[in-house]
Amino acid sequence: MTIATRLKDFIDGKGISYDTVAHHRTSTSRQSAIAAHVPGSIVAKSVVVHHELGYALAVIPSTHRIELGTLQHVMDKRLGLASEDEVTSLFADCDTGAIPPIGAPYDVPVIVDESLGDAADIYFEGGDHRTLVHVSGEDFRNLTMGAYRARFSHRAY
């Protein structure tokens, strides 16, 4: 699959250049970073959360874990992790667990952790477990324009 169709159409429509990094099949974004020889701190990991009004995409570095309590406070909503079925229905053209951090093509609002900050480059899952999408940090910020930015994660290791 490489890049999910909706994601590819959105990125192409914005005129943003990107490249892809193929790697062996992995189960997590942290494993993808290792397999692709990319620092985990610049691999954006997506976590889908649900609340009483819908869903949101929380984006953190693959080296981090979400502090759900902090995220709830920041969003001022009671949150839970979305189920696999919920994620599959929202991101139908993506493999389970390979959700891109770009919510606009899926009509899902995004909140980006500040720890991704001013990275010069960002890599992320593009819809499958064998490919990372690489964009400049500036282009990533462009793709997530309108996303709320806050600190809601901590380093996992």
N, C-alpha and C positions, 0 to 999 in steps of 0.2 A: 504494500500500500504506500509506503513512504510518508507522504503528507496527506492528511485528511482533506477531502475535496473542498469543504466549506472554508477551512483554514487557508488552503492554497489560494482559493478565489479571493478571499479577504486580503491576504498579504499582497497578491498580485494587483488587486484593485487599488491598493494604497501606493503602488509603485515602489515598494520596498524590496531591496535586493537581499537575498539570503542564499545560504548554501546548506547542504545536508551532510551529516557525518554518519555513515553506516557503521554499525557495530553488531556483534552477535546478540542474539535475543536475550533480553534481561527482564527482570520482574519489577524493578524499582528504578526511580530516577537516579538514585545514588549509584546503583550498579551500572546504569547507562553511562554515567559520568566516567566511571572507572574503565568500562569497556571502550569508550571513545577517547580515552586519554585526555579528558577535560577536567579542570578543577571543579569539584562539586559545588563550590561556593558561587559559581556563575551558571549553574544549571538550575533553571526555574522549575520548581515542582508545583503541581496544581492539586489542591484539595477542595472537593466540592462539599459545601455545607448547606444545610437547609434551615429555614426559619419560617415563621408563621406566614410570611408574605411570598415565599418562593425560595430561590437558591442564590448562592454567591460562590465565586471562585476565589479561594484564598491562595495566593501565590507566595511561595517561600523558596529559599535556596534548598537544594537537595540535601545539604549538610545540616539542615535545621528541622525542628519539630514545632508544630503549631501549639501555642498556649491558648487553648480554646476559651478559657475564662477571660483572658485579656482580649481576645478577638470579640467575644460577646460584649464586653464593656465598650470596646472601640465602635462596634456596629450598633450598640444599644438594642440588641435583639437576642433572644434566646436561641442558641444554635445547637445543631447536632450534625454529625457526619452523615452525608447522603448515602443511601444504600446503593449497592451495585446496580440494582434495577433502575433507580432514579438516575444515576450517572449515565447508564446505557441509553435511557430515553432522551436525556438532554444532549448527549454527544454520540448520536447514532452512527456517525461515520468514523468513530474512533474505537480502537481496541480498549477493552476494560483496563483501566490503570495507565493508559497512555494519553491522558487528557492534556491538551495544550493550555498554556496560561493566558490565552487570548480569548476573552469571553464574548466580544462583540459579534462574531459570526454565529454565535449560538444564543444570543440574547440573554446572556448571563452576566450580571454585574461582577466586577473584579475588584479585589482589594489586594494590593501588593505590599509585601513586607519591606520596610525601609532597608533591611540588611542587603537587599539586591541593589540598592542605592545607585551609585554612579559607575557601575561596572562598564568597562569599555566594550565588552562582548557578553552576550547572553545566549545560552543554549537551552533548548526545551524539547520535550516530547511533542511530536507532530501528529500523533494519532496511531502510531504502532510501536512495537517494542524493539525495533531494529534500527531506528533512525532518530537522530537529534537534528533539530533545525537550529541553525546558527545565524544570528542577526547582530548588528552593532547594538551597543547599549542604548544609543540614541534612538535607533529604529524600534527597539523593544519598548522604550518609553512612549514612542509614537503609537505603536500598536496597542498599548494599554492606556492611551490618553483618556482621561476622564475617570480612570481607576482611582479609588481612594488609596492613600499611602499612609501606613502606620507601622509601628513596631508591635508584632504579636507572635514572635517566634523566638526560639533559643537554639543554640548550637547543640546538636544531638550527640556529638562525640568529640 
